[in-house]
Amino acid sequence: MKKSFEVPLRVDFAGGWLDVPKLSKKGGYIVNCSITPKVSLKNWPYEKSGGLGGSAAYAILKMENGIESELNLGVGWQDPAVIEETGLCVWRSGKKPVLELKINPDWLAGKMLIVWTGNAHTTPNFVDGKRDYKGIVSAGKIAAQAVLKKDFKELCRSISMSYAIQLKEGMKELLQVPKAKAKKYLGGGHGGYALYLFNSAKDRALAVSRTNSKIIEPYIELKSDA
């Protein structure tokens, strides 16, 4: 993004950690989506260290190389990759970003909410933790097919699988939210924001009054945005 005065952040649905070069798995996929509200150096309407790709966005806003910045931290490339690409994306697991599929995420409008867990997180602290990579690969493949078919139910299934893996990793159970169809910690987890998905904006509205919740919407940069 040239002369970036504001950029989107991102939510990750499945396949997290498979973008870290040393943790990449052949045949694996990372599925994520850029979101609004956008952020700028002067306006940051989110909690810090929330698992939304904030460090990558900050680097991009400073006109730095976002991917190199994240890799230098010892984490993966998915955050700057999807922030710069925008849209709902499926990436191949590997040492560098390879975009397998990108579609307009408008079918997810009105369906997403993030809730602050009360604690910040630092992804580099958890890179070398033990986790179920076989399960992560399976969830990523299901999410990739869900994006291809625009299948909301299957996307939710992949997110629920990812959350189950997070619990096995030692993360605390997330708050139960009425009408939510799926939930998971964002980014490296162990704090930060949690993502909740709903069938409709009407169902989501029942949860908006909950403390520290924030409505987000999927985003894709179209030619008309330039």
N, C-alpha and C positions, 0 to 999 in steps of 0.2 A: 504494500500500500504506500504510494508516494504521497508525501506531505500529509501524513495521517494526523488529523486533529482530534479525531475520535474513532474508536474501533469497538466492535462487539466483544463480548466475552464468550464463553462456551460451556456447554454441559456435555459430559461424557456418559453414554448409555451403557456400553459394554466393551470389553476388550482392553480395559485400562491396564497399564504396565507393559503391554506388548509393543509399545512405541519406544521403550527404553532399549537402546541398542543391545546391551548385554542380556536383556531378558526377552528379546524378540523370539517369536516362534514361527517357523515356516508354515504357511497355510492359515495363520491367524489374522484376525481383522480387528481394527479399532473403529468404533462407531461413535460419532459425536455431532454436535450441532451448534452453530453460532447463535447468540441470543442478544436481545435488547432487554432493558435499556443499555445503550452504549456507554463507554467510559472515555474520559479525556484526562489530560494532566490536571485540569482545573475542576473537573466534575467526576466524582467516583461514587456512585450511589449504592455501593455494596460494602459489606464488612471486608476488612483486609484478611489475607490468608484464608480465603473461603473455598478454595478448590475449583474456582471458575476460570483458571488460566490467567489470573491477574498479573503474575510476574512476567509472563510472555507479552501480555498486552502493554504493560509498562515499558518493556524494552522496545516494542514496536513504536509506541508513541514517542520515544526518545530517538527514533530513527536508527535504532540498532538492529542487528540481525537477530530476530527473535529465536530462530532455531538454534543458532550457535549459542545464544545466551542461555537457553534451557539445557542444552547438552553440557555446557560448562558447569551447570549446577549439579550434574549427575542424574538428571531426570530425562524424560522423553520429549519428543518433538511434536506430539499431537496438538498441544495448545496453540503455539504460533502457526502451525500448519492450517488448522481450521479457522482461526481468527483471520488469517490473511485470505483464505479461500472463500469463507462464509458458506452458508447453506448446511444441509444435512448430508454428512459425508461418511463414506466407508473407505478406510485406509488399509493397505496391506501392512502387516507387522514386518518390521525390518529396521535396518540401521538408519534409513532416511525415509521421508514421506513419499509414498507412492499412492496416488489417489485412484481407487478402484471404481468408485461410484459417487456421484453428487447429484442430489435432486433438490427441488424446491421444497422447503419444510413447512409450507403453509397448511398442510393437513394436521400439523401439531399445534396450530393456533388455538388458544383458549384452553390448553390442556396441561400446562406446566406451572409449577409453583416451587419456589425454593424456601427452605426454612433454616434459619441459623441455629446451629446446635448448641451454641453458647461457648464454644472453644475454637480457637484458631488451630490450624494444622500446618505442618511443614513437610511437604512431600519428600524432600531429600532424606529425611530421618527414617523413612520407611521403605526406601528402595530395596534394601537387602533383606527385608522381612520374608518369613516363610508364608507361602500362600498356594492355593490350588490352581496352578497354571493350566492344567487340563480342563478344569471347569471354566476358567477365564476364556480359553480358546473356544469352547463349546458355546458359551454365551455370546461371544463375538460373532460367531458364524450364524447363530439364530438371529441376532440383531441385523446382520448384513442382509439376510433374506427378507427380514421384515421391512427394511428400507426399500429393497427392490420391489416388493409387493405393496408397499404402503399399508402394511398390516399392523394396526395399532395394538391389537391383542398380543401378537407375537413379540412386538417391541417391548411391551410390558413384561412379557415372560422372560425375555433376556435380561431386563433390568432387575427383576426379582431374583433371577439366578445370580446376578452379580452381587446383589445385596446379601444373599445367603453365603456367598464366598467371603464377603467382608466380615460377616459375623463369625465365621470360622477363623478368620485372621485375628479375631479378638476385639473387634469394634463393638461398642454398646448398641443395644437395640434402639432403633429410632422411634420417635413419637408416632403414635397411631393417629392418623388424620382421617376424618370422615370422608367417605366416597373415593379415597385414593385407590387407584388400581395397581400401582407399583411405586416403590421407593428405593433409594440407595444413597449412600454417601457420595459426594462428588470428589473428583480428583483422588488424592491419596487417602482420603478419609481420616478416621480417628479425630473428627472434629470438622470445622468449617461448615459449609452448607450441605443440606440434604435435598435431593430432588424428589418431588412427588408428581405423579401423573394422574390425570382425571379424564373421564370420558367426555366431559363438556365443560364449558366456562361456567355453566350454572352449578355443576357439582364443585368446581374449584372455588366458587364464591363462598361456599359454606366454610371453607378453611382459611379464607383471606384474613379474617378477624383474629386469627391465632397470632400470638406474640412472635415478632421477628420473622414473619413470613413476607415474601415479596413475589409479586407476579412477574413472570418473564415470558417473553414471546420468541418464537423462532425467527431467525433473520437470514436473508440472503441478499447480497448486493447485486442489484440489477443495473442494467445500463442506464436506466432513468435516475439511479441514485448518484451517478457521477456528476 
